[in-house]
Amino acid sequence: MSTEFPDGAEVYREEYFRGLRPDPDVWIDQWADEYMRIPRDTGAAEPGKYRTSRTPYAREPMRCLSPAHPCKRVVTMVASQLMKTQIALNWIGGLIHMAPSNILTLLPSLGLAKRVSSRISKTIKATPALRERVASSRSRDSRNTMDTKEFEGGSLYVTTAGSAANLAELSARYVYGDEIDRWEVDIGEEGDPIELAETRGSTFGRNAKFYFSSSPTIKGASRINDLFEGSDQRYYYVPCPSCGHMQTLEWERLHYSKDYSVVHYQCAGPDCDVLIEEYHKGEMLAKGEWRAHAEGDGETIGFHLNALYSPLGWMDWKSLAKQFEKAKKAQAKGDLEPMQVFYNTRLAKVWDAAQEQTKADVLRQRARLEDFTLGSPPAAVLMITGSVDVQANRLEFMAMGWGVGMERWVVDYQIVSGDPSDERTWAALDELLKAKYRHPCGVGLGVLAVAVDSGGHHTDEVYQFCRVRRWRNVFAIKGASKPGKPVIAQRPSMVDVTWKGQTERNGAELWFVGTDTAKDWIYNRYPFDTGPGALHFANDLPDDFFDQCVAERKVARYIRGHKRIEWVKGKAERNEALDLMVYCLAMAHYLGLNRYKEHDWERVRQSLAQSGLFDDALGIKPVQGERVTAAATPAVAPQPASQPAAVVVPSRPAAPPPQRRSSSSGYLKRR
């Protein structure tokens, strides 16, 4: 019996020349219209054969994702449930069928990665052209699993963007990143995950293609918005059914009655005042076109689309109007989350919580009207607390005065330039902490308690500095960004241990500060210009100081499906001034000033008046506007934020500090 064997040389030659053939000149939108099927078991609203004509605005993004298109990166910043994921499915399907290679799909969480992987599997099963090319799913077959699907010419990997290993262990010609605004900010301290993801395609050169999609989140912290601003910024223009004027659909031009029985869109045409009914939207979308608003970087194409473009039968204008009005009512009660969700998921716009809070310009103008300068506390100041923020090349110091009802004054702000690893830098800071501030009654006010941030890269140096100054109420602190935490913990954590591994009773103390609670307290009182809780600024503070005071915004995020309220800031914004105010507030709570009643403040005021009687005997002249230091300037001199005050002989504190809280534990006494 004769057996025919394949000619190895012939098989090799066929495969070799097939590999030399260029990718087919196929467009993803054409492929999707011919081959793509939407499975019924995914819960899709319109299962069956895919039709690009149903969402005409999706055609151009798919064309740009085609291998034949010259662009390198496609960005879609669009509202939820419009086109992001389906475009990705069409793209992945077209690549597997016509231009196979490794495909990397990245999601913000493992749960979402599993759901998207399941949807991809069902789509492959429902689409004959893909079912023939992807290995069938079998329990003992590693070629088709939840996170890996092999096909001829490559593999599809579905994983999370939360691990540096996921972004570094393979090369991929095509990379899809979904909901990138929900990704971790810094993956294992290795850098921006967007850049890490794109390095996976570096070996493919100009043949690599990247697709990033997301609804935006927060102004200054939205990755998709940053990518979109670097693109050519395309918007979808649709014609007015009456005058033909091409325009983008903007929320401000949607009008509706109180009972939502009438909802229409006002044409933006200069000679047209037609109110467009929603049933015209199908025709308008079909005749629409994308137009670029910027030149971009030459390799990124960006698309922006809001929910007003949602096809008939999906999200209608009436539902959007109801959601907006509901968000407005919540906003009037102080709940900003519904409006943020509306901006992000419906309008596809970044949310700027700062629009509802006091602006930096307001604080700046208020400060210029004050009658005191740095180093000269006003008469209403009765006590002073301090704070230190540790940066890579400097220490920033703030002294805050406190008066009746927790009214506050920023009485000093200085920068100590120098490496925090250098002891001379801390010696210079120590001289600042010993300073006395001349009160108008003549007494020198000392800093009663100081908080030093230990959360940076110089934790050991902070512990060492605070360890030997506990008797002066100089404490290491660390922020605890969790809602509901007290401004300062009831007791400290002992961070020093003995050689037996037991806590050192006389070692360094670490106090945890509830930064969320403190920031709520501070931001809620920014509007007050006088009275209890009001904040006053020295009139010679630098301009950027006030920008730092309002650099953070309170927003809602969903972490693994759970809502979490967070304070966030833009990537390029500085917030040292806000942090310093938080730490000063923590020290005020440490001293118990938040529990002071009117008679307590009156006792402190009388103590100040009595102390001033003896200042002449100590050689101290009652001159307002002076900062009193205890020694000559050290080797690393502090750099004041404004003109330094005069230097005179030190005096003793005006009033004894409130009794320090202490706690004792029988467990810690055991050796």
Order of alpha helices (4+ residues) and beta strands (2+ residues): alpha-alpha-beta-beta-alpha-beta-alpha-beta-alpha-alpha-beta-beta-beta-alpha-beta-alpha-beta-beta-beta-beta-beta-alpha-beta-beta-alpha-alpha-alpha-beta-beta-beta-alpha-beta-beta-beta-alpha-beta-beta-beta-alpha-beta-alpha-beta-beta-alpha-alpha-beta-beta-alpha
